Amino acid sequence: MDFSVVPANLQRMMRLLDVSPKLLAASIGMSERSLYRRFKDPGKFTLDELDKITRKYGISFDKL
């Protein structure tokens, strides 16, 4: 899976749903700092983290 587009897609989703980075990070059980690290290096996102995001915010993996 190519994770390079994940940060931009997540940031777009956050704007559309009015979700702050702090709230997104908390909703998947990580610190805000860790979330920003993953934005810089998207390959570090785990499938479990992405799964939590898709379930919490009702989006599909293909939208990430």
C-alpha positions in Angstrom: 0.0 0.0 0.0 1.3 3.5 -0.9 1.0 5.5 2.3 2.4 8.7 0.7 -1.1 10.2 0.1 -2.5 9.3 3.6 -1.4 12.6 5.4 -3.0 14.8 2.8 -6.2 12.7 2.7 -6.4 12.7 6.6 -5.9 16.4 6.7 -8.6 16.9 4.2 -10.9 14.7 6.2 -10.0 16.6 9.4 -11.0 19.9 7.8 -14.3 18.5 6.4 -15.3 17.0 9.7 -13.8 19.8 11.8 -11.6 17.4 13.7 -8.4 18.8 15.4 -5.1 16.9 15.3 -5.4 16.5 19.1 -8.8 14.9 18.8 -7.8 12.6 15.9 -4.7 11.5 17.8 -6.7 10.8 21.0 -9.4 8.9 19.1 -6.8 6.4 17.9 -4.8 6.2 21.1 -1.7 8.2 20.4 -0.2 11.5 21.2 -0.5 14.5 19.0 3.2 14.5 18.5 3.1 10.9 17.3 0.4 11.8 14.8 2.6 14.6 13.4 5.5 12.2 13.1 3.3 9.9 11.1 2.2 12.8 8.9 5.9 13.3 8.1 6.6 9.6 7.6 3.3 8.0 6.6 4.8 4.6 6.3 4.8 4.5 10.1 1.0 4.4 10.2 -0.1 0.9 11.3 -3.0 -0.8 9.7 -4.6 -0.9 13.1 -4.3 2.9 13.4 -5.8 3.5 10.0 -8.6 1.0 10.8 -9.5 2.9 14.0 -9.7 6.1 11.9 -11.9 4.6 9.3 -14.3 3.1 11.9 -14.4 6.2 14.1 -15.0 8.7 11.3 -17.0 6.4 8.9 -14.7 6.6 5.9 -13.3 3.7 3.8 -9.7 2.7 3.4 -9.8 3.7 -0.2 -10.5 7.3 0.9 -7.2 7.3 2.8 
